[in-house]
Amino acid sequence: MVKRPAAPTAPELVMETDTGSTVMSPSRDYHVGRDPSCDVVIDDARVSWHHAVLRPVGGHWTLEDDNSANGTYTDGHRVHEWDVGPGTVIHFGSPADGPCAVLTSRRAPEHSPAADTVSLPALAGLRQPTTVRPLPARPVRIGRAPGNDLVVDDLVVSHRHAELRTLPDGTYEIVDLGSHTGTYLNGVRVTSARVGPGDIVGIGHSDFCLVGDTLQEYVDTGEVSLDVQDLTVAVDGGRRTLLDHVSFPVREKCLLAVVGPSGAGKSTLLNALTGQRPADQGTVLYDGRDLYHDYAELRQRIGLVPQDDILHTQLTVRSALSYAAELRFPQDTAKAERRARVDDVMRELGLEQRAGQHVHSLSGGQRKRVSVALELLTKPSLLFLDEPTSGLDPGMDRSVMRMLRGLADDGRTVIVVTHSVLSLDVCDRLLILAPGGKMAYYGPPGEALPFFGVEHWPEAFEAFERDRERDWAGRFRSSPLYARYVAGATAQPPRPRSGPVVITPPASPRSPVAQLGTLVRRYAAALSSDRTFLAIMIALPFVMGAMARALAGGRLTQQSAINTLLILCVGGVLTGAANAVRELVKERVIYQRERAVGLSRSAYLMSKVVVLGTVTVLQAVVLTLVALLGVDLNVPGGEGVLMPPLVEITVAVALLAFTSMMLGLVVSALVRKEEVTMPLLVLLAIVQVVFSGALLKLDGVPGLEQLSWLVPARWALGAMAGTVGLGRLVPGELTSDPLFEHSAGVWLLDIGMLLVLSVAFGVLVSRLLRRHEPVVMRR
């Protein structure tokens, strides 16, 4: 006779309420209500006499609503029958502020009561645990590698990420093991810290809690809610309001569209929701957690696709995504792991057939898919898009919106800011902002036009412009739609903020040195794929060199010396400045987004300096050799100041080109539009020629002399003039300049000042770059 296995037994649980704890044995049911005879008595008017029942069923517990008047809620949803377990948070009578109970594991006898106290607010935003494991006495190592005690299958987690250790007094400590993306305790990055019951330890997309004698893991799979509470943004000392007390809930798997006329605060709202520019007042709750307070941890769970494509268009789709993956994943992520993730994302968005195609050859809708794919690499739970259909035809508009619908259905919360109203029907919710950042409507798209009493969208927008004095926000707040879709759907109780917002910058997944290597390779690949740029880079030094050689002839003379050196100066200035003057402004959107996810400012700037500097110096060498190789330089005694004459002139031209390149980067960081860089390049060259000292006497002229010290061509011409002994070749007042002397001290001064100007321009570029960064990254 075969012995039947015993039926699994539900575990003992503890129900923690504000009035005490109740140990629930799996031998019977437990009733909750206002009736004094209930097992758990909750004296609250919103709780029914007999409200709910918890029953042991097989190996687990179920929660059944006992036909209560106001309902029973878990995770913000009203339930009638629901499986529950350790970590479940239950609200009775109201999903927002009804009496709350938390289920935890039964306390082990050897643990002190204090060790099992559960912090309700800490658990309120968490869901059913993914895994529950008993806490061993030995340390628990957490990481991505298979050899860890607790393996977290997440590419943003390091191989050996952190360790949970037991202290001699029986408490616990979390220790970061030098991870790249950081270990967080209640949203704050820590290297080591004590962990108490209810504390949240964040590692990648996973959160860990000590509940009773267990370690519970909650994996953020993407199905998260967002509660926006009273967001307000003002500028000009509070005199102008961009966002005016905006509040709304966003449920899991929701596609929300934000529309409104220009100046209604759509971009301001986007910046506030993503943490790039926090609101002056109000709170953003990410699944119950304060986004601003926990931003350093939660930032990697948020994706943002700006209006302009965040792509180097010269690269192929696979290359663009591969470089992005290299920058966003930890240094210990293997190339095969990154490649697999890139393949997964391309497959998800239907880009496999475009993998080898250059981005610039894609249609507008396809490029937007690549931009979205780039953000999906790190598996964000919240995805924000700013005007993704801008400039697209109606067919592409529909295609992009359907793609976003699919992303939401796959388990993400998607919020899209748009001017287009062609495809709002695919969205779950619609937020309409009126001028001044006022909330004019929130709810299903199909109920918006009837609410405004119009038949077509242009009529609604015309009403905003025509009737600016109308209280659109007050009209909506007093409507049944507000009570149904905002007040009645908000799961989190209001959390007023005290004091100003202080957001901690997020950790960088890679060191600046590692980022520099990736950026240099990416930038070099992008430049080498730009055929027009390559043709100009190759042709320019040969053309300028040929002009200088035609002037020089076979020997520098009194008639040709100044003009030859001046052409070399102009060639060096144009070579360097033309290479750099567009490079920062054209990548501004890319830099802003990558900086927001941890890109090092110094690594970005140095990548430009290394690649452009190498190209510029090589061009300067070619320019000088084409102009002067084989030419009799007619130097005093046939020798240079410190080195052979041709070498000294080459060094001067190369440093001039490099310094002009740095000056070009200053201009590129300063301007707002790429179109203005070419006129400024011409102006830059003219100023350099005028203040070089070859056309005007500068020595001893107050004002002009001091101004010329800031012009690289002044010092480069001085160095070249010193090498050839220009004062001897061309006697006169103009060439008697002290900076033109044929001496080692003066030549070194000229060269040294070029180096000083290069460093000064580099510091200035760094400061200018900071202006274009998200507020949280300006440090």
DRENGUFI-314728 format. One record per residue (C-alpha): residue in three letters; x, y, z. Coordinates in steps of 0.2 Angstrom, whole numbers, plus 5000, padded with zeros to 4 digits. Layout:
<pts>
ALAXYZ ...
</pts>
This chain:
<pts>
MET500050005000 VAL500750174995 LYS500750305008 ARG499950465001 PRO501050625004 ALA500350745017 ALA499450895010 PRO500551055011 THR500151165026 ALA499951345025 PRO501351435035 GLU500951525051 LEU500851715048 VAL500751875059 MET499552005054 GLU500252175060 THR498952315062 ASP499052485071 THR498252405087 GLY499352255088 SER499852085081 THR498851925078 VAL499751755075 MET498751665062 SER498851475063 PRO498451375047 SER497151265058 ARG495751385055 ASP495051545047 TYR495251725054 HIS493851855052 VAL494152045051 GLY492952175055 ARG492152295068 ASP491252155077 PRO492052135094 SER491951945091 CYS493051955076 ASP494851885077 VAL495552055071 VAL494452195077 ILE494752365067 ASP493652505074 ASP493452615059 ALA491852675051 ARG492452625034 VAL492652445040 SER491152335039 TRP490452235054 HIS491052075045 HIS492352145032 ALA493552005027 VAL494151825030 LEU495851755029 ARG495851565025 PRO497251435024 VAL497051345008 GLY498251205004 GLY500051275006 HIS499551465006 TRP498251595013 THR496851675004 LEU496051845007 GLU494151845004 ASP493052005005 ASP491551965015 ASN490352075005 SER491052235013 ALA490252405009 ASN491852495005 GLY492952354999 THR494652265003 TYR496152324993 THR497952254989 ASP499152344978 GLY497852484976 HIS496552364968 ARG494952304975 VAL494952114978 HIS493651984981 GLU494751834983 TRP496651854983 ASP498151744987 VAL499151825001 GLY500851795010 PRO502251875019 GLY502452055013 THR500652075008 VAL499952245012 ILE498052255015 HIS496952415016 PHE495152405022 GLY493852525017 SER494952635006 PRO496452604995 ALA497252765000 ASP497052795018 GLY496052645025 PRO496652555040 CYS498152455035 ALA498752275039 VAL500452195034 LEU500652005034 THR502351945040 SER503151775043 ARG502951695061 ARG504351755072 ALA505751625076 PRO505851595095 GLU507651645096 HIS507351815088 SER506951965099 PRO505252055096 ALA506152205091 ALA506952115077 ASP505252075069 THR504452255069 VAL503852295052 SER503952475045 LEU502352495036 PRO502852645025 ALA504352545019 LEU503352395013 ALA501852495007 GLY502552514989 LEU503152334987 ARG502152194980 GLN502152004982 PRO503951944985 THR504751854971 THR505751744982 VAL505751715001 ARG507151635009 PRO507651595027 LEU509051705034 PRO510651595037 ALA511951635050 ARG513251655037 PRO513451805025 VAL512351805010 ARG513351864994 ILE512251944981 GLY512751964963 ARG512551924945 ALA513851784944 PRO513151604947 GLY514351574962 ASN513351694973 ASP512251644987 LEU510851744979 VAL510951764960 VAL510151924953 ASP509951894934 ASP510152084930 LEU511452154918 VAL511552314929 VAL512152214944 SER513952174946 HIS514651994947 ARG515052014965 HIS513852154971 ALA513552154989 GLU513452045005 LEU512252035019 ARG513151995035 THR512551945052 LEU513252055066 PRO513751985084 ASP512252065091 GLY511051975079 THR510652115068 TYR511152135050 GLU512352235039 ILE512352265020 VAL514052285013 ASP514452344995 LEU515852244987 GLY516452384975 SER514952364963 HIS514852484948 THR513052534950 GLY512952544969 THR512052464984 TYR510652574991 LEU509752575008 ASN508052655008 GLY508552744992 VAL510252814998 ARG511952734991 VAL512952655005 THR514552565006 SER514052475023 ALA512552505034 ARG511452415047 VAL509852345040 GLY508352335050 PRO506552255048 GLY505652355034 ASP507252435027 ILE507352425008 VAL509052365001 GLY509052404982 ILE510252314970 GLY509852344952 HIS508052304948 SER507852204964 ASP507352264982 PHE507652154997 CYS506852165014 LEU507052085031 VAL505352015036 GLY505351915052 ASP506651775050 THR506651785031 LEU507451885017 GLN506151935004 GLU506651994986 TYR505452104976 VAL505952114957 ASP505452264948 THR504752184932 GLY504052344925 GLU502252334931 VAL502452494942 SER501252634946 LEU501652814947 ASP500652934958 VAL500953124955 GLN500453234969 ASP500253424968 LEU501753454957 THR502153644955 VAL503553724946 ALA503853914946 VAL505254024939 ASP505754204940 GLY505754204958 GLY503954134959 ARG503254264948 ARG502854144933 THR502153974936 LEU502553834923 LEU501653694932 ASP500153724944 HIS499653594957 VAL499653444945 SER499053274952 PHE498553114944 PRO498852924946 VAL499552814933 ARG499252624934 GLU500252474929 LYS500452444910 CYS499652614906 LEU499952714891 LEU499752894896 ALA499753034883 VAL500053214889 VAL499453344877 GLY499053534877 PRO499453694868 SER501253764867 GLY501753834884 ALA500653724894 GLY502053644903 LYS502153484895 SER504053474894 THR504153544912 LEU503053404918 LEU504153284909 ASN505753344917 ALA504853344934 LEU504253164932 THR505953104927 GLY506953194940 GLN507953294928 ARG507253454935 PRO506253414951 ALA504653514955 ASP504753654967 GLN503253574976 GLY502453414977 THR502953224976 VAL503153094963 LEU502852914970 TYR503652774960 ASP502652624966 GLY502452704983 ARG504252764984 ASP504752944984 LEU505652964967 TYR506553124972 HIS507253044988 ASP507652874980 TYR508252954963 ALA509952884964 GLU509352704965 LEU507752724954 ARG508552824940 GLN509152664931 ARG507352604930 ILE506752764921 GLY506952784902 LEU506852944892 VAL506752964874 PRO506953154869 GLN506153234854 ASP507753234844 ASP508553064841 ILE509953014854 LEU510952934840 HIS512552954831 THR511852944813 GLN513452894805 LEU513452724814 THR512452564810 VAL510952514821 ARG511952374829 SER513452484832 ALA512452624840 LEU511552504852 SER513152414856 TYR514152574861 ALA512652624872 ALA512552454880 GLU514452474884 LEU514152644892 ARG512652594902 PHE513152424909 PRO514452384922 GLN516252354917 ASP516152174922 THR514752144909 ALA515452024896 LYS515352074877 ALA514351924874 GLU513051974887 ARG512952154880 ARG512752084862 ALA511351964868 ARG510452104876 VAL510652214860 ASP509952064850 ASP508452044862 VAL507952234860 MET508152234842 ARG507052084841 GLU505752154852 LEU505652314841 GLY505752224824 LEU507452294820 GLU508352134816 GLN508352174797 ARG509052344800 ALA510452294811 GLY511852334798 GLN511052484791 HIS511652664795 VAL510552764806 HIS510452914794 SER509752804780 LEU508252754791 SER506552824790 GLY505952944804 GLY504852804812 GLN506252684811 ARG507552804819 LYS506252834833 ARG506252644836 VAL508152634837 SER508052784850 VAL506752684860 ALA507852524858 LEU509252614866 GLU508252664881 LEU507552484883 LEU509352414885 THR509252434904 LYS507452364905 PRO506652524912 SER504952504920 LEU504452684917 LEU504752744899 PHE504452934895 LEU504453004877 ASP504553184872 GLU503653214855 PRO504053044847 THR502953074832 SER503553254828 GLY503853274810 LEU503153104805 ASP501753074793 PRO500053014799 GLY500552834795 MET502152844804 ASP501252934818 ARG500052784820 SER501452654819 VAL502452734833 MET500952754844 ARG500552564841 MET502352524846 LEU502152614862 ARG500452524865 GLY501352364863 LEU502752414875 ALA501452454888 ASP500552294886 ASP502152204888 GLY502352264906 ARG502952444906 THR502152614911 VAL502352724896 ILE502052914896 VAL502153014880 VAL502153204878 THR501453244861 HIS500653374850 SER499753254839 VAL497953194843 LEU497853074828 SER498152914839 LEU497552954856 ASP496252814855 VAL497652684858 CYS498052764875 ASP497352714892 ARG497352884899 LEU497453064893 LEU498153214902 ILE497753384895 LEU498653534901 ALA497953714899 PRO499153864897 GLY500053904914 GLY500253714918 LYS498553694924 MET497653524924 ALA496153534912 TYR495753354910 TYR496353174916 GLY495453014911 PRO495052904896 PRO495352984879 GLY493552944873 GLU492853054887 ALA493853214884 LEU492953294870 PRO491253274877 PHE491953344894 PHE492453504884 GLY490853504874 VAL491653504857 GLU491753374843 HIS493553404837 TRP495153434845 PRO495553604836 GLU494053674845 ALA494653624862 PHE496353704859 GLU495553854852 ALA494553874868 PHE496153874878 GLU496854014868 ARG495254114867 ASP494754094885 ARG496454104895 GLU495554184910 ARG494454034913 ASP494853924928 TRP495153764918 ALA495853674933 GLY494453714945 ARG493153664932 PHE493953494931 ARG494153474950 SER492353504952 SER491853374939 PRO491353184943 LEU492853134931 TYR494053204944 ALA493253104958 ARG493252954947 TYR494952954938 VAL496053054950 ALA495453064968 GLY494552894968 ALA495952804958 THR497452874968 ALA498152724979 GLN499452824989 PRO499052945003 PRO499653125001 ARG501453145006 PRO501753335009 ARG503653375006 SER504553465020 GLY506053575014 PRO506853594997 VAL507253444985 VAL508953374987 ILE509253244973 THR510853134975 PRO511653114958 PRO511652934951 ALA513152814951 SER514052794935 PRO514152604929 ARG515852634922 SER517452724928 PRO517852884918 VAL519352794911 ALA518352654904 GLN517052774898 LEU518452874889 GLY518952714880 THR517252684874 LEU516852864869 VAL518552874859 ARG518152714849 ARG516352774846 TYR516852944840 ALA518252884829 ALA517052764821 ALA515752904818 LEU517053014811 SER517752884799 SER515952844793 ASP515753024788 ARG516453034771 THR516153224769 PHE517053264785 LEU518453144779 ALA518653224762 ILE518753404770 MET520053344783 ILE521153264770 ALA520953414758 LEU521153564769 PRO522953544775 PHE523553504757 VAL522653654750 MET523253774763 GLY525053694762 ALA525053724743 MET524553904745 ALA525953934758 ARG527253844747 ALA526753944732 LEU527154104742 ALA528754034750 GLY529553974733 GLY531153894736 ARG531854014750 LEU531054134763 THR531454304758 GLN531054484764 GLN529554484752 SER528854304756 ALA529254274774 ILE527854364783 ASN526554304770 THR527154124771 LEU527054124790 LEU525354214790 ILE524654074778 LEU525353944790 CYS524454034804 VAL522754044795 GLY522953864789 GLY523253804807 VAL521753904814 LEU520553844801 THR521153664802 GLY520853664821 ALA519353764823 ALA518453694808 ASN518653514815 ALA517853564832 VAL516653704830 ARG515153594826 GLU515553444837 LEU514753484854 VAL513153574848 LYS512653444836 GLU512853304849 ARG511953414863 VAL510453304865 ILE511453144865 TYR512653224878 GLN511153274889 ARG510353104889 GLU511953014892 ARG512553134906 ALA510853094915 VAL511252904915 GLY512952924922 LEU514152984908 SER515753074915 ARG515853254909 SER517753244909 ALA517753074899 TYR516653154886 LEU517653304884 MET519253214884 SER518653094870 LYS518353244859 VAL520153314863 VAL520953144860 VAL520153104843 LEU520053284836 GLY521753324844 THR522553184835 VAL521753224818 THR522153404820 VAL523953384824 LEU524153264810 GLN523353394798 ALA524553524805 VAL526053414802 VAL525453384784 LEU525153564781 THR526853624787 LEU527753484777 VAL526853524761 ALA527253704763 LEU529053704769 LEU529853534766 GLY531353574755 VAL531153764757 ASP532753854762 LEU532053944778 ASN533554064779 VAL533654054798 PRO535154134807 GLY536654024807 GLY535653894799 GLU534953834816 GLY533353844825 VAL533153904843 LEU533153734851 MET532853614837 PRO532953604818 PRO532053744811 LEU530753644802 VAL530353544818 GLU530153704828 ILE528953774815 THR527953614814 VAL527753614833 ALA527153794833 VAL525853754819 ALA525253594827 LEU525053684844 LEU524153824835 ALA522953704827 PHE522653614843 THR522353774853 SER521153834839 MET520253664840 MET520053694859 LEU519353874855 GLY518153794842 LEU517553684856 VAL517153834866 VAL516153904852 SER515253744850 ALA514853734868 LEU514253914868 VAL513053924854 ARG511253854854 LYS511153804835 GLU512253724823 GLU511853844809 VAL512753984817 THR514453894819 MET515053934801 PRO514854124802 LEU515754114819 LEU517154014811 VAL517454144798 LEU517454284812 LEU518654174822 ALA519854164808 ILE519754354804 VAL520154394823 GLN521554274823 VAL522354354808 VAL522154534814 PHE522854504831 SER524254384825 GLY525454534824 ALA525754504805 LEU524654654800 LEU524654774815 LYS525854834827 LEU525354764844 ASP526854784855 GLY526654934866 VAL524854974860 PRO523754984876 GLY522254874875 LEU522654794859 GLU524254714866 GLN523354644881 LEU521854584870 SER523054494858 TRP523754384873 LEU522054284871 VAL522354254853 PRO523254084849 ALA523954154832 ARG524854294841 TRP525954164850 ALA526154044836 LEU526754174824 GLY527954234837 ALA528654064839 MET528854044820 ALA529554214818 GLY530854184832 THR531354024823 VAL531754104806 GLY532354274814 LEU530954374806 GLY531654534812 ARG533254504803 LEU532354444787 VAL531154594787 PRO531854734796 GLY530554864802 GLU529454924816 LEU528154784814 THR529454644815 SER530354724830 ASP529054644842 PRO529954564857 LEU528954404854 PHE529854384838 GLU531554374845 HIS532654224840 SER533054164858 ALA532654004868 GLY531754104881 VAL530554194870 TRP530154034859 LEU529753934875 LEU528654084881 ASP527654074865 ILE527453884865 GLY527053894884 MET525654014881 LEU524853904868 LEU524853764880 VAL524153884894 LEU522753944882 SER522353764877 VAL522053714896 ALA521053874899 PHE519953844884 GLY519753664890 VAL519153724908 LEU517953844899 VAL517253714889 SER516953604904 ARG516053744913 LEU514953784897 LEU514453594896 ARG513853604913 ARG512453724908 HIS511653604896 GLU511653454909 PRO510153394919 VAL510053494935 VAL510353344946 MET512053314937 ARG512753494939 ARG514153464951 
</pts>
